[in-house]
Amino acid sequence: MGQAGQSQGRSSRSNNLVVPQANAALQQLKYEAAQELGVTIPQDGYYGNYTSRETGSLGGYITKRLVQLAEQQLSGRTGM
């Protein structure tokens, strides 16, 4: 059996980007969301000292913005 938190034969990171070139835009979105929510992004990338509320609100906000951007693109509108 694999270790807790890891699937056998897989890395512990499962959020690989389908379009790697989108990484910079996603990072920018993450920092904007964190700033709006008052959550400080850890410099080392470790979120273990954050509450579920903080990380959940950040993830939820990012998802909401991504859905809004996709809806705008699908409807033919540009801009944010």
C-alpha positions as CSV (number, residue, x, y, z in Angstrom):
1,M,0.0,0.0,0.0
2,G,1.0,3.6,-0.6
3,Q,1.7,6.1,2.1
4,A,-1.1,8.2,3.5
5,G,-2.0,11.0,1.2
6,Q,-0.4,9.4,-1.8
7,S,-1.7,7.0,-4.4
8,Q,0.6,4.3,-5.4
9,G,2.8,5.2,-8.4
10,R,1.8,8.8,-8.4
11,S,3.4,12.0,-7.1
12,S,1.8,13.8,-4.2
13,R,0.9,16.6,-6.5
14,S,-2.2,15.9,-8.6
15,N,-3.0,19.4,-9.9
16,N,-0.9,19.3,-13.0
17,L,-2.0,21.9,-15.6
18,V,-3.5,20.8,-18.9
19,V,-2.0,24.0,-20.4
20,P,1.3,24.6,-18.7
21,Q,1.6,28.1,-20.3
22,A,-1.4,29.2,-18.1
23,N,0.7,28.9,-15.0
24,A,1.7,32.6,-14.8
25,A,-1.9,33.7,-15.2
26,L,-3.1,31.2,-12.5
27,Q,-0.4,32.4,-10.1
28,Q,-1.5,36.0,-10.7
29,L,-5.1,35.1,-10.1
30,K,-4.1,33.3,-6.9
31,Y,-2.3,36.4,-5.6
32,E,-5.2,38.7,-6.5
33,A,-7.7,36.4,-4.8
34,A,-5.5,36.2,-1.7
35,Q,-5.1,40.0,-1.5
36,E,-8.9,40.5,-1.8
37,L,-9.6,37.9,0.9
38,G,-6.8,39.1,3.2
39,V,-4.9,35.8,3.0
40,T,-1.1,35.9,2.8
41,I,0.4,33.4,0.4
42,P,3.3,31.5,2.0
43,Q,6.6,32.2,0.4
44,D,7.7,28.6,0.7
45,G,4.4,27.2,-0.7
46,Y,3.5,25.4,2.5
47,Y,-0.1,25.8,3.5
48,G,0.0,23.5,6.6
49,N,-0.2,26.4,9.0
50,Y,-3.3,27.8,7.4
51,T,-6.9,27.0,8.5
52,S,-9.3,25.1,6.2
53,R,-11.4,28.2,6.1
54,E,-8.5,30.3,4.7
55,T,-7.4,27.8,2.1
56,G,-11.0,26.8,1.3
57,S,-12.1,30.4,0.8
58,L,-9.0,31.0,-1.4
59,G,-9.7,27.9,-3.6
60,G,-13.4,28.7,-3.8
61,Y,-12.7,32.3,-4.9
62,I,-10.3,31.2,-7.5
63,T,-12.8,28.6,-8.9
64,K,-15.5,31.3,-9.0
65,R,-13.3,33.6,-10.9
66,L,-12.2,30.9,-13.4
67,V,-15.9,30.0,-14.0
68,Q,-16.7,33.7,-14.6
69,L,-13.8,34.0,-17.0
70,A,-14.9,30.9,-18.9
71,E,-18.5,32.1,-19.1
72,Q,-17.2,35.5,-20.5
73,Q,-15.1,33.7,-23.1
74,L,-18.0,31.4,-24.1
75,S,-20.4,34.3,-24.5
76,G,-17.9,36.2,-26.6
77,R,-17.2,39.0,-24.1
78,T,-13.7,40.1,-23.4
79,G,-12.1,41.7,-20.3
80,M,-12.8,41.1,-16.7
